[in-house]
């Protein structure tokens, strides 16, 4: 049941809203522009608070709503020799130069926090109160950025969160961009592993197959990693435990809330909200979230008619694979099941 704010809770909320709006020189409740430095800091703070995956990939602010990619620093061989008696020396770009650019899409992130939740913070210091509110707001925004990055397939005029619980219709994410821009870098036919009769004998071979999609001059780069879905990691762990009994295995370990292992010679992990049955080999910084600089707008409204505080946000966002050739994706991966006799 929704409840009203206590006297102390009301004072805390009023103080917080006054501080936020005073910092942007705006009247309480009106929409305000978030400064670009604060816009970037929001994501940096999320990383500090445990959103480790955002710290691995690129979160870039770009000036225009549409333009050229920032690019990935994997140029291949740049060391050479030139016969200068015959021709001039020629430079080579140290950043991948794709003909495809980016186009940020208007995106809403509108959330609310009930009075009953806010009232639990009434005895905190003003600083603690602000930090707790900011964390809830920040987590909601940044978690969805990652979720849509993996699952987004379209850009609807009006989204349907019931039919598309992972934001499939909010924006086109990284996997969808590869489908559309470099279909040779993704295998979605469906494969099995884990048995002599399977498509692949084990998960290492699945990872190696994804790795082989990447050009040879990039394939053995030590910065490549394997992203493996939690269902495949779990199945592999169960198989390892079954094979080794009570013997401790070093195949998998927990590192800063990540599941980390080594598959096909690559460091492997499971990112948040990663789609099941999926293996991706790439450079983490090959995946980018572009935010148009200064596009983040916010309005915080106290709504006593609904016993809650409403936080309205909008931002122009795009998801980018910087170098399409530097990624290999295999989806619809399942563990082999022996047919019934």
Phi and psi in degrees as GROMACS dihedral restraints (atoms count N, CA, C in turn):
[ dihedral_restraints ]
;  ai    aj    ak    al  type     phi  dphi    fc
    3     4     5     6     1   -68.9    20    10
    4     5     6     7     1   143.6    20    10
    6     7     8     9     1  -127.2    20    10
    7     8     9    10     1   160.4    20    10
    9    10    11    12     1   -81.5    20    10
   10    11    12    13     1   162.9    20    10
   12    13    14    15     1   -75.3    20    10
   13    14    15    16     1   144.3    20    10
   15    16    17    18     1   -71.2    20    10
   16    17    18    19     1   170.3    20    10
   18    19    20    21     1   -59.0    20    10
   19    20    21    22     1   -45.2    20    10
   21    22    23    24     1   -68.2    20    10
   22    23    24    25     1   -38.8    20    10
   24    25    26    27     1   -63.6    20    10
   25    26    27    28     1   -39.4    20    10
   27    28    29    30     1   -64.5    20    10
   28    29    30    31     1   -40.9    20    10
   30    31    32    33     1   -65.2    20    10
   31    32    33    34     1   -39.3    20    10
   33    34    35    36     1   -62.9    20    10
   34    35    36    37     1   -46.7    20    10
   36    37    38    39     1   -63.3    20    10
   37    38    39    40     1   -45.0    20    10
   39    40    41    42     1   -61.0    20    10
   40    41    42    43     1   -41.5    20    10
   42    43    44    45     1   -64.2    20    10
   43    44    45    46     1   -41.2    20    10
   45    46    47    48     1   -63.9    20    10
   46    47    48    49     1   -47.4    20    10
   48    49    50    51     1   -63.2    20    10
   49    50    51    52     1   -39.7    20    10
   51    52    53    54     1   -62.6    20    10
   52    53    54    55     1   -40.1    20    10
   54    55    56    57     1   -67.1    20    10
   55    56    57    58     1   -43.2    20    10
   57    58    59    60     1   -61.3    20    10
   58    59    60    61     1   -49.3    20    10
   60    61    62    63     1   -73.0    20    10
   61    62    63    64     1   -31.1    20    10
   63    64    65    66     1   -65.1    20    10
   64    65    66    67     1   -34.4    20    10
   66    67    68    69     1   -68.2    20    10
   67    68    69    70     1   -20.6    20    10
   69    70    71    72     1  -113.3    20    10
   70    71    72    73     1     6.8    20    10
   72    73    74    75     1    56.8    20    10
   73    74    75    76     1    49.1    20    10
   75    76    77    78     1  -133.2    20    10
   76    77    78    79     1   160.0    20    10
   78    79    80    81     1   -77.7    20    10
   79    80    81    82     1   141.9    20    10
   81    82    83    84     1   -56.0    20    10
   82    83    84    85     1   128.6    20    10
   84    85    86    87     1    99.8    20    10
   85    86    87    88     1   -20.9    20    10
   87    88    89    90     1   -83.6    20    10
   88    89    90    91     1   160.4    20    10
   90    91    92    93     1   -74.4    20    10
   91    92    93    94     1   140.9    20    10
   93    94    95    96     1  -136.5    20    10
   94    95    96    97     1   154.9    20    10
   96    97    98    99     1   -83.9    20    10
   97    98    99   100     1   135.0    20    10
   99   100   101   102     1   -88.8    20    10
  100   101   102   103     1   128.9    20    10
  102   103   104   105     1   -59.5    20    10
  103   104   105   106     1   142.9    20    10
  105   106   107   108     1   -53.2    20    10
  106   107   108   109     1   -39.1    20    10
  108   109   110   111     1   -64.0    20    10
  109   110   111   112     1   -38.4    20    10
  111   112   113   114     1   -70.9    20    10
  112   113   114   115     1   -36.9    20    10
  114   115   116   117     1   -58.6    20    10
  115   116   117   118     1   -45.5    20    10
  117   118   119   120     1   -70.9    20    10
  118   119   120   121     1   -38.4    20    10
  120   121   122   123     1   -63.1    20    10
  121   122   123   124     1   -30.7    20    10
  123   124   125   126     1   -56.3    20    10
  124   125   126   127     1   -42.9    20    10
  126   127   128   129     1   -75.7    20    10
  127   128   129   130     1   -36.0    20    10
  129   130   131   132     1   -64.3    20    10
  130   131   132   133     1   -39.6    20    10
  132   133   134   135     1   -66.3    20    10
  133   134   135   136     1   -36.9    20    10
  135   136   137   138     1   -61.0    20    10
  136   137   138   139     1   -39.8    20    10
  138   139   140   141     1   -63.4    20    10
  139   140   141   142     1   -43.9    20    10
  141   142   143   144     1   -60.7    20    10
  142   143   144   145     1   -32.4    20    10
  144   145   146   147     1   -90.1    20    10
  145   146   147   148     1    11.1    20    10
  147   148   149   150     1   115.4    20    10
  148   149   150   151     1    -3.1    20    10
  150   151   152   153     1   -80.7    20    10
  151   152   153   154     1    70.3    20    10
  153   154   155   156     1   -60.6    20    10
  154   155   156   157     1   -33.1    20    10
  156   157   158   159     1   -65.7    20    10
  157   158   159   160     1   -36.0    20    10
  159   160   161   162     1   -61.9    20    10
  160   161   162   163     1   -27.1    20    10
  162   163   164   165     1   -76.9    20    10
  163   164   165   166     1   -16.3    20    10
  165   166   167   168     1   -88.7    20    10
  166   167   168   169     1   -34.5    20    10
  168   169   170   171     1   -95.0    20    10
  169   170   171   172     1  -178.8    20    10
  171   172   173   174     1   -92.9    20    10
  172   173   174   175     1   130.5    20    10
  174   175   176   177     1  -118.7    20    10
  175   176   177   178     1   101.7    20    10
  177   178   179   180     1  -108.0    20    10
  178   179   180   181     1   136.6    20    10
  180   181   182   183     1   -94.6    20    10
  181   182   183   184     1   132.2    20    10
  183   184   185   186     1  -121.6    20    10
  184   185   186   187     1   147.0    20    10
  186   187   188   189     1   -72.0    20    10
  187   188   189   190     1   -44.6    20    10
  189   190   191   192     1   -98.9    20    10
  190   191   192   193     1   158.0    20    10
  192   193   194   195     1   -72.0    20    10
  193   194   195   196     1   -19.4    20    10
  195   196   197   198     1  -144.7    20    10
  196   197   198   199     1   139.0    20    10
  198   199   200   201     1   176.1    20    10
  199   200   201   202     1  -159.9    20    10
  201   202   203   204     1   -85.7    20    10
  202   203   204   205     1   151.6    20    10
  204   205   206   207     1   -64.5    20    10
  205   206   207   208     1   155.7    20    10
  207   208   209   210     1   -68.8    20    10
  208   209   210   211     1   -40.9    20    10
  210   211   212   213     1    97.1    20    10
  211   212   213   214     1   157.1    20    10
  213   214   215   216     1  -109.8    20    10
  214   215   216   217     1   136.1    20    10
  216   217   218   219     1   -82.1    20    10
  217   218   219   220     1    68.2    20    10
  219   220   221   222     1  -136.0    20    10
  220   221   222   223     1    71.9    20    10
  222   223   224   225     1   -80.7    20    10
  223   224   225   226     1    -9.1    20    10
  225   226   227   228     1    80.8    20    10
  226   227   228   229     1  -156.2    20    10
  228   229   230   231     1   -67.5    20    10
  229   230   231   232     1   126.0    20    10
  231   232   233   234     1  -119.0    20    10
  232   233   234   235     1   -13.7    20    10
  234   235   236   237     1   -78.2    20    10
  235   236   237   238     1   134.7    20    10
  237   238   239   240     1  -160.0    20    10
  238   239   240   241     1  -173.2    20    10
  240   241   242   243     1  -145.1    20    10
  241   242   243   244     1   141.7    20    10
  243   244   245   246     1  -125.8    20    10
  244   245   246   247     1   137.4    20    10
  246   247   248   249     1   -79.7    20    10
  247   248   249   250     1    90.3    20    10
  249   250   251   252     1   -70.8    20    10
  250   251   252   253     1    -8.6    20    10
  252   253   254   255     1   -71.0    20    10
  253   254   255   256     1   -24.2    20    10
  255   256   257   258     1  -105.6    20    10
  256   257   258   259     1   -30.5    20    10
  258   259   260   261     1  -158.7    20    10
  259   260   261   262     1   165.2    20    10
  261   262   263   264     1   -78.5    20    10
  262   263   264   265     1   152.9    20    10
  264   265   266   267     1   -67.5    20    10
  265   266   267   268     1   143.7    20    10
  267   268   269   270     1  -121.1    20    10
  268   269   270   271     1   133.6    20    10
  270   271   272   273     1   -81.1    20    10
  271   272   273   274     1   160.5    20    10
  273   274   275   276     1  -126.3    20    10
  274   275   276   277     1   140.2    20    10
  276   277   278   279     1   -65.7    20    10
  277   278   279   280     1   139.4    20    10
  279   280   281   282     1   -90.8    20    10
  280   281   282   283     1     3.0    20    10
  282   283   284   285     1  -125.8    20    10
  283   284   285   286     1   135.8    20    10
  285   286   287   288     1   -57.7    20    10
  286   287   288   289     1   136.5    20    10
  288   289   290   291     1  -118.2    20    10
  289   290   291   292     1    96.4    20    10
  291   292   293   294     1   -91.4    20    10
  292   293   294   295     1   143.3    20    10
  294   295   296   297     1   -71.1    20    10
  295   296   297   298     1   -22.1    20    10
  297   298   299   300     1   -84.6    20    10
  298   299   300   301     1   138.8    20    10
  300   301   302   303     1  -108.1    20    10
  301   302   303   304     1  -150.8    20    10
  303   304   305   306     1  -129.1    20    10
  304   305   306   307     1   160.6    20    10
  306   307   308   309     1  -149.0    20    10
  307   308   309   310     1   108.2    20    10
  309   310   311   312     1   -71.3    20    10
  310   311   312   313     1   140.6    20    10
  312   313   314   315     1  -109.6    20    10
  313   314   315   316     1   137.9    20    10
  315   316   317   318     1   -60.7    20    10
  316   317   318   319     1   128.6    20    10
  318   319   320   321     1  -137.1    20    10
  319   320   321   322     1   132.3    20    10
  321   322   323   324     1  -100.3    20    10
  322   323   324   325     1   140.3    20    10
  324   325   326   327     1  -132.7    20    10
  325   326   327   328     1    94.0    20    10
  327   328   329   330     1  -113.0    20    10
  328   329   330   331     1   120.1    20    10
  330   331   332   333     1  -131.6    20    10
  331   332   333   334     1   164.7    20    10
  333   334   335   336     1  -140.0    20    10
  334   335   336   337     1   156.6    20    10
  336   337   338   339     1  -126.7    20    10
  337   338   339   340     1   128.5    20    10
  339   340   341   342     1   -72.2    20    10
  340   341   342   343     1   154.6    20    10
  342   343   344   345     1   -57.7    20    10
  343   344   345   346     1   -38.8    20    10
  345   346   347   348     1   -61.5    20    10
  346   347   348   349     1   -36.7    20    10
  348   349   350   351     1   -70.9    20    10
  349   350   351   352     1   -45.4    20    10
  351   352   353   354     1   -63.0    20    10
  352   353   354   355     1   -35.4    20    10
  354   355   356   357     1   -67.5    20    10
  355   356   357   358     1   -22.6    20    10
  357   358   359   360     1   -67.4    20    10
  358   359   360   361     1   -17.6    20    10
  360   361   362   363     1   -97.7    20    10
  361   362   363   364     1     8.4    20    10
  363   364   365   366     1   -62.7    20    10
  364   365   366   367     1   -26.8    20    10
  366   367   368   369     1   -93.3    20    10
  367   368   369   370     1     5.3    20    10
  369   370   371   372     1   -78.3    20    10
  370   371   372   373     1   161.7    20    10
  372   373   374   375     1   -70.4    20    10
  373   374   375   376     1   158.8    20    10
  375   376   377   378     1   -53.8    20    10
  376   377   378   379     1   -38.2    20    10
  378   379   380   381     1   -66.2    20    10
  379   380   381   382     1   -45.0    20    10
  381   382   383   384     1   -62.8    20    10
  382   383   384   385     1   -41.7    20    10
  384   385   386   387     1   -58.8    20    10
  385   386   387   388     1   -47.4    20    10
  387   388   389   390     1   -62.6    20    10
  388   389   390   391     1   -39.6    20    10
  390   391   392   393     1   -66.5    20    10
  391   392   393   394     1   -39.3    20    10
  393   394   395   396     1   -69.2    20    10
  394   395   396   397     1   -41.8    20    10
  396   397   398   399     1   -63.1    20    10
  397   398   399   400     1   -47.0    20    10
  399   400   401   402     1   -61.5    20    10
  400   401   402   403     1   -37.7    20    10
  402   403   404   405     1   -65.4    20    10
  403   404   405   406     1   -43.4    20    10
  405   406   407   408     1   -62.3    20    10
  406   407   408   409     1   -43.1    20    10
  408   409   410   411     1   -65.2    20    10
  409   410   411   412     1   -45.5    20    10
  411   412   413   414     1   -66.7    20    10
  412   413   414   415     1   -42.7    20    10
  414   415   416   417     1   -62.3    20    10
  415   416   417   418     1   -41.9    20    10
  417   418   419   420     1   -60.9    20    10
  418   419   420   421     1   -41.7    20    10
  420   421   422   423     1   -71.8    20    10
  421   422   423   424     1   -50.7    20    10
  423   424   425   426     1   -73.4    20    10
  424   425   426   427     1   -33.6    20    10
  426   427   428   429     1   -61.4    20    10
  427   428   429   430     1   -42.3    20    10
  429   430   431   432     1   -67.6    20    10
  430   431   432   433     1   -31.0    20    10
  432   433   434   435     1   -58.2    20    10
  433   434   435   436     1   -44.7    20    10
  435   436   437   438     1   -69.4    20    10
  436   437   438   439     1   -44.7    20    10
  438   439   440   441     1   -57.3    20    10
  439   440   441   442     1   -46.8    20    10
  441   442   443   444     1   -69.0    20    10
  442   443   444   445     1   -33.4    20    10
  444   445   446   447     1   -56.7    20    10
  445   446   447   448     1   -37.0    20    10
  447   448   449   450     1   -85.5    20    10
  448   449   450   451     1   -36.9    20    10
  450   451   452   453     1  -105.9    20    10
  451   452   453   454     1   -13.4    20    10
  453   454   455   456     1   -65.4    20    10
  454   455   456   457     1   133.3    20    10
  456   457   458   459     1  -128.1    20    10
  457   458   459   460     1   -14.5    20    10
  459   460   461   462     1  -153.1    20    10
  460   461   462   463     1   172.3    20    10
  462   463   464   465     1  -126.8    20    10
  463   464   465   466     1    98.0    20    10
  465   466   467   468     1   -86.6    20    10
  466   467   468   469     1   150.0    20    10
  468   469   470   471     1   -64.2    20    10
  469   470   471   472     1   -42.8    20    10
  471   472   473   474     1  -131.3    20    10
  472   473   474   475     1   121.9    20    10
  474   475   476   477     1   -81.2    20    10
  475   476   477   478     1   159.0    20    10
  477   478   479   480     1  -126.8    20    10
  478   479   480   481     1    95.4    20    10
  480   481   482   483     1   -68.3    20    10
  481   482   483   484     1   -18.7    20    10
  483   484   485   486     1   -74.2    20    10
  484   485   486   487     1   -48.0    20    10
  486   487   488   489     1   -75.1    20    10
  487   488   489   490     1   -25.0    20    10
  489   490   491   492     1  -130.4    20    10
  490   491   492   493     1    73.1    20    10
  492   493   494   495     1   -67.8    20    10
  493   494   495   496     1   -15.6    20    10
  495   496   497   498     1  -105.1    20    10
  496   497   498   499     1    17.7    20    10
  498   499   500   501     1    73.5    20    10
  499   500   501   502     1    29.3    20    10
  501   502   503   504     1   -58.1    20    10
  502   503   504   505     1   -26.4    20    10
  504   505   506   507     1  -106.5    20    10
  505   506   507   508     1    10.3    20    10
  507   508   509   510     1   -84.0    20    10
  508   509   510   511     1   -45.1    20    10
  510   511   512   513     1  -159.0    20    10
  511   512   513   514     1   165.9    20    10
  513   514   515   516     1   -88.6    20    10
  514   515   516   517     1   119.1    20    10
  516   517   518   519     1   -88.5    20    10
  517   518   519   520     1  -171.0    20    10
  519   520   521   522     1   -63.1    20    10
  520   521   522   523     1   -45.4    20    10
  522   523   524   525     1   -64.6    20    10
  523   524   525   526     1   -41.4    20    10
  525   526   527   528     1   -65.0    20    10
  526   527   528   529     1   -37.0    20    10
  528   529   530   531     1   -62.7    20    10
  529   530   531   532     1   -38.5    20    10
  531   532   533   534     1   -67.7    20    10
  532   533   534   535     1   -40.2    20    10
  534   535   536   537     1   -54.7    20    10
  535   536   537   538     1   -44.1    20    10
  537   538   539   540     1   -84.7    20    10
  538   539   540   541     1   -32.0    20    10
  540   541   542   543     1  -105.8    20    10
  541   542   543   544     1   -19.9    20    10
  543   544   545   546     1  -154.9    20    10
  544   545   546   547     1    66.1    20    10
  546   547   548   549     1   -61.0    20    10
  547   548   549   550     1   -21.7    20    10
  549   550   551   552     1   -71.1    20    10
  550   551   552   553     1   -10.5    20    10
  552   553   554   555     1   -96.1    20    10
  553   554   555   556     1     7.2    20    10
  555   556   557   558     1  -137.9    20    10
  556   557   558   559     1   135.2    20    10
  558   559   560   561     1  -116.6    20    10
  559   560   561   562     1   113.2    20    10
  561   562   563   564     1  -119.1    20    10
  562   563   564   565     1    20.8    20    10
  564   565   566   567     1   -70.0    20    10
  565   566   567   568     1   -24.8    20    10
  567   568   569   570     1    96.6    20    10
  568   569   570   571     1   119.7    20    10
  570   571   572   573     1  -134.0    20    10
  571   572   573   574     1   157.4    20    10
  573   574   575   576     1  -116.6    20    10
  574   575   576   577     1   160.5    20    10
  576   577   578   579     1  -148.6    20    10
  577   578   579   580     1   166.7    20    10
  579   580   581   582     1    97.8    20    10
  580   581   582   583     1    15.4    20    10
  582   583   584   585     1  -158.2    20    10
  583   584   585   586     1   155.6    20    10
  585   586   587   588     1   -62.0    20    10
  586   587   588   589     1   -26.9    20    10
  588   589   590   591     1   -94.8    20    10
  589   590   591   592     1     1.0    20    10
  591   592   593   594     1   -78.9    20    10
  592   593   594   595     1   169.5    20    10
  594   595   596   597     1   -63.1    20    10
  595   596   597   598     1   -38.0    20    10
  597   598   599   600     1  -129.6    20    10
  598   599   600   601     1   140.0    20    10
  600   601   602   603     1   -65.9    20    10
  601   602   603   604     1   -37.6    20    10
  603   604   605   606     1  -153.5    20    10
  604   605   606   607     1   178.7    20    10
  606   607   608   609     1   -68.2    20    10
  607   608   609   610     1   -29.9    20    10
  609   610   611   612     1   -58.2    20    10
  610   611   612   613     1   -39.4    20    10
  612   613   614   615     1   -71.9    20    10
  613   614   615   616     1   -33.0    20    10
  615   616   617   618     1   -62.7    20    10
  616   617   618   619     1   -46.0    20    10
  618   619   620   621     1   -62.3    20    10
  619   620   621   622     1   -42.5    20    10
  621   622   623   624     1   -61.8    20    10
  622   623   624   625     1   -37.2    20    10
  624   625   626   627     1   -64.9    20    10
  625   626   627   628     1   -41.0    20    10
  627   628   629   630     1   -65.1    20    10
  628   629   630   631     1   -38.2    20    10
  630   631   632   633     1   -64.1    20    10
  631   632   633   634     1   -35.7    20    10
  633   634   635   636     1   -68.8    20    10
  634   635   636   637     1   -14.1    20    10
  636   637   638   639     1   -72.1    20    10
  637   638   639   640     1   -19.1    20    10
  639   640   641   642     1   -86.1    20    10
  640   641   642   643     1   140.7    20    10
  642   643   644   645     1   -53.7    20    10
  643   644   645   646     1   148.6    20    10
  645   646   647   648     1   -58.0    20    10
  646   647   648   649     1   -36.5    20    10
  648   649   650   651     1   -69.8    20    10
  649   650   651   652     1   -12.5    20    10
  651   652   653   654     1  -109.1    20    10
  652   653   654   655     1   -16.7    20    10
  654   655   656   657     1   -61.2    20    10
  655   656   657   658     1   -34.6    20    10
  657   658   659   660     1  -102.5    20    10
  658   659   660   661     1    18.3    20    10
  660   661   662   663     1   -67.2    20    10
  661   662   663   664     1   132.4    20    10
  663   664   665   666     1   -69.0    20    10
  664   665   666   667     1   -12.6    20    10
  666   667   668   669     1   -85.6    20    10
  667   668   669   670     1   -10.5    20    10
  669   670   671   672     1   -65.7    20    10
  670   671   672   673     1   144.1    20    10
  672   673   674   675     1  -132.2    20    10
  673   674   675   676     1   163.3    20    10
  675   676   677   678     1  -110.8    20    10
  676   677   678   679     1   125.8    20    10
  678   679   680   681     1   -98.3    20    10
  679   680   681   682     1   123.2    20    10
  681   682   683   684     1  -127.6    20    10
  682   683   684   685     1   133.3    20    10
  684   685   686   687     1   -66.2    20    10
  685   686   687   688     1   154.4    20    10
  687   688   689   690     1   -64.0    20    10
  688   689   690   691     1   -32.5    20    10
  690   691   692   693     1   -66.3    20    10
  691   692   693   694     1   -38.0    20    10
  693   694   695   696     1   -72.3    20    10
  694   695   696   697     1   -39.0    20    10
  696   697   698   699     1   -60.8    20    10
  697   698   699   700     1   -44.7    20    10
  699   700   701   702     1   -64.7    20    10
  700   701   702   703     1   -44.1    20    10
  702   703   704   705     1   -62.7    20    10
  703   704   705   706     1   -40.4    20    10
  705   706   707   708     1   -65.9    20    10
  706   707   708   709     1   -39.0    20    10
  708   709   710   711     1   -65.5    20    10
  709   710   711   712     1   -42.5    20    10
  711   712   713   714     1   -61.7    20    10
  712   713   714   715     1   -40.4    20    10
  714   715   716   717     1   -64.3    20    10
  715   716   717   718     1   -40.0    20    10
  717   718   719   720     1   -64.6    20    10
  718   719   720   721     1   -43.5    20    10
  720   721   722   723     1   -65.3    20    10
  721   722   723   724     1   -39.5    20    10
  723   724   725   726     1   -63.8    20    10
  724   725   726   727     1   -36.7    20    10
  726   727   728   729     1   -75.7    20    10
  727   728   729   730     1   -28.3    20    10
  729   730   731   732     1  -110.2    20    10
  730   731   732   733     1     2.3    20    10
  732   733   734   735     1    62.4    20    10
  733   734   735   736     1  -127.8    20    10
  735   736   737   738     1   -90.7    20    10
  736   737   738   739     1     5.3    20    10
  738   739   740   741     1   -71.5    20    10
  739   740   741   742     1   129.9    20    10
  741   742   743   744     1   -64.8    20    10
  742   743   744   745     1   137.5    20    10
  744   745   746   747     1  -110.7    20    10
  745   746   747   748     1   140.1    20    10
  747   748   749   750     1  -100.6    20    10
  748   749   750   751     1     9.6    20    10
  750   751   752   753     1   -64.4    20    10
  751   752   753   754     1   -38.6    20    10
  753   754   755   756     1  -127.8    20    10
  754   755   756   757     1   148.4    20    10
  756   757   758   759     1  -151.3    20    10
  757   758   759   760     1   163.7    20    10
  759   760   761   762     1  -102.0    20    10
  760   761   762   763     1   127.0    20    10
  762   763   764   765     1  -136.6    20    10
  763   764   765   766     1   107.3    20    10
  765   766   767   768     1    53.0    20    10
  766   767   768   769     1    49.6    20    10
  768   769   770   771     1    69.3    20    10
  769   770   771   772     1     9.2    20    10
  771   772   773   774     1  -103.8    20    10
  772   773   774   775     1   146.6    20    10
  774   775   776   777     1   -88.9    20    10
  775   776   777   778     1   117.1    20    10
  777   778   779   780     1  -121.2    20    10
  778   779   780   781     1   139.6    20    10
  780   781   782   783     1  -151.9    20    10
  781   782   783   784     1  -172.9    20    10
  783   784   785   786     1  -127.7    20    10
  784   785   786   787     1   120.1    20    10
  786   787   788   789     1  -132.2    20    10
  787   788   789   790     1   130.3    20    10
  789   790   791   792     1    51.8    20    10
  790   791   792   793     1    34.6    20    10
  792   793   794   795     1    78.6    20    10
  793   794   795   796     1     4.3    20    10
  795   796   797   798     1  -109.5    20    10
  796   797   798   799     1   141.2    20    10
  798   799   800   801     1   -63.0    20    10
  799   800   801   802     1   131.7    20    10
  801   802   803   804     1  -124.7    20    10
  802   803   804   805     1   149.0    20    10
  804   805   806   807     1  -155.9    20    10
  805   806   807   808     1   166.6    20    10
  807   808   809   810     1  -113.6    20    10
  808   809   810   811     1   107.8    20    10
  810   811   812   813     1   -69.5    20    10
  811   812   813   814     1   159.2    20    10
  813   814   815   816     1   -60.4    20    10
  814   815   816   817     1   141.5    20    10
  816   817   818   819     1    62.5    20    10
  817   818   819   820     1    19.0    20    10
  819   820   821   822     1   -68.8    20    10
  820   821   822   823     1   135.7    20    10
  822   823   824   825     1   -66.9    20    10
  823   824   825   826     1   141.7    20    10
  825   826   827   828     1   -65.3    20    10
  826   827   828   829     1   156.0    20    10
  828   829   830   831     1    64.0    20    10
  829   830   831   832     1    31.5    20    10
  831   832   833   834     1  -129.3    20    10
  832   833   834   835     1   140.4    20    10
  834   835   836   837     1  -129.5    20    10
  835   836   837   838     1   129.3    20    10
  837   838   839   840     1  -130.4    20    10
  838   839   840   841     1   132.9    20    10
  840   841   842   843     1  -116.3    20    10
  841   842   843   844     1   125.6    20    10
  843   844   845   846     1  -169.0    20    10
  844   845   846   847     1  -179.2    20    10
  846   847   848   849     1   -86.3    20    10
  847   848   849   850     1   133.9    20    10
  849   850   851   852     1   -54.6    20    10
  850   851   852   853     1   -40.2    20    10
  852   853   854   855     1   -75.2    20    10
  853   854   855   856     1    -0.2    20    10
  855   856   857   858     1   -75.3    20    10
  856   857   858   859     1   -16.5    20    10
  858   859   860   861     1  -100.0    20    10
  859   860   861   862     1   126.5    20    10
  861   862   863   864     1  -130.7    20    10
  862   863   864   865     1   149.9    20    10
  864   865   866   867     1  -115.2    20    10
  865   866   867   868     1   119.7    20    10
  867   868   869   870     1   -98.1    20    10
  868   869   870   871     1   131.8    20    10
  870   871   872   873     1  -119.8    20    10
  871   872   873   874     1   126.2    20    10
  873   874   875   876     1   -68.8    20    10
  874   875   876   877     1   127.6    20    10
  876   877   878   879     1   -58.4    20    10
  877   878   879   880     1   127.9    20    10
  879   880   881   882     1    77.9    20    10
  880   881   882   883     1     6.0    20    10
  882   883   884   885     1   -85.6    20    10
  883   884   885   886     1   -11.7    20    10
  885   886   887   888     1   -75.5    20    10
  886   887   888   889     1   117.7    20    10
  888   889   890   891     1  -123.0    20    10
  889   890   891   892     1   144.5    20    10
  891   892   893   894     1  -142.1    20    10
  892   893   894   895     1   146.3    20    10
  894   895   896   897     1  -144.7    20    10
  895   896   897   898     1   127.6    20    10
  897   898   899   900     1  -112.9    20    10
  898   899   900   901     1   124.3    20    10
  900   901   902   903     1  -126.6    20    10
  901   902   903   904     1   130.2    20    10
  903   904   905   906     1   -81.2    20    10
  904   905   906   907     1   120.1    20    10
  906   907   908   909     1  -119.7    20    10
  907   908   909   910     1    86.3    20    10
  909   910   911   912     1   -64.9    20    10
  910   911   912   913     1   -21.3    20    10
  912   913   914   915     1   -66.0    20    10
  913   914   915   916     1   -24.3    20    10
  915   916   917   918     1  -115.9    20    10
  916   917   918   919     1     7.9    20    10
  918   919   920   921     1    53.8    20    10
  919   920   921   922     1    52.0    20    10
  921   922   923   924     1  -162.7    20    10
  922   923   924   925     1   166.2    20    10
  924   925   926   927     1  -109.0    20    10
  925   926   927   928     1   130.4    20    10
  927   928   929   930     1  -108.5    20    10
  928   929   930   931     1   133.9    20    10
  930   931   932   933     1  -121.8    20    10
  931   932   933   934     1   107.1    20    10
  933   934   935   936     1  -100.4    20    10
  934   935   936   937     1   128.2    20    10
  936   937   938   939     1  -136.7    20    10
  937   938   939   940     1   147.2    20    10
  939   940   941   942     1  -142.8    20    10
  940   941   942   943     1   148.4    20    10
  942   943   944   945     1  -157.8    20    10
  943   944   945   946     1   147.5    20    10
  945   946   947   948     1   -94.6    20    10
  946   947   948   949     1   121.6    20    10
  948   949   950   951     1  -134.1    20    10
  949   950   951   952     1   145.8    20    10
  951   952   953   954     1  -141.5    20    10
  952   953   954   955     1   154.6    20    10
  954   955   956   957     1  -111.4    20    10
  955   956   957   958     1   130.5    20    10
  957   958   959   960     1  -130.6    20    10
  958   959   960   961     1   135.0    20    10
  960   961   962   963     1   -99.3    20    10
  961   962   963   964     1   110.5    20    10
  963   964   965   966     1   -61.4    20    10
  964   965   966   967     1   -47.1    20    10
  966   967   968   969     1  -126.9    20    10
  967   968   969   970     1   106.4    20    10
  969   970   971   972     1   -62.0    20    10
  970   971   972   973     1   -29.6    20    10
  972   973   974   975     1   -76.3    20    10
  973   974   975   976     1   -13.9    20    10
  975   976   977   978     1   -95.7    20    10
  976   977   978   979     1    34.1    20    10
  978   979   980   981     1  -148.3    20    10
  979   980   981   982     1   142.0    20    10
  981   982   983   984     1  -130.9    20    10
  982   983   984   985     1   129.5    20    10
  984   985   986   987     1  -127.9    20    10
  985   986   987   988     1   133.0    20    10
  987   988   989   990     1  -126.4    20    10
  988   989   990   991     1   123.3    20    10
  990   991   992   993     1  -113.5    20    10
  991   992   993   994     1   173.8    20    10
  993   994   995   996     1    57.2    20    10
  994   995   996   997     1    42.7    20    10
  996   997   998   999     1   -89.8    20    10
  997   998   999  1000     1   128.3    20    10
  999  1000  1001  1002     1  -134.8    20    10
 1000  1001  1002  1003     1   155.0    20    10
 1002  1003  1004  1005     1   -73.7    20    10
 1003  1004  1005  1006     1   139.4    20    10
 1005  1006  1007  1008     1   -65.0    20    10
 1006  1007  1008  1009     1   136.7    20    10
 1008  1009  1010  1011     1  -118.5    20    10
 1009  1010  1011  1012     1   124.2    20    10
 1011  1012  1013  1014     1   -63.9    20    10
 1012  1013  1014  1015     1   127.8    20    10
 1014  1015  1016  1017     1   -61.3    20    10
 1015  1016  1017  1018     1   145.8    20    10
 1017  1018  1019  1020     1   -69.4    20    10
 1018  1019  1020  1021     1   141.0    20    10
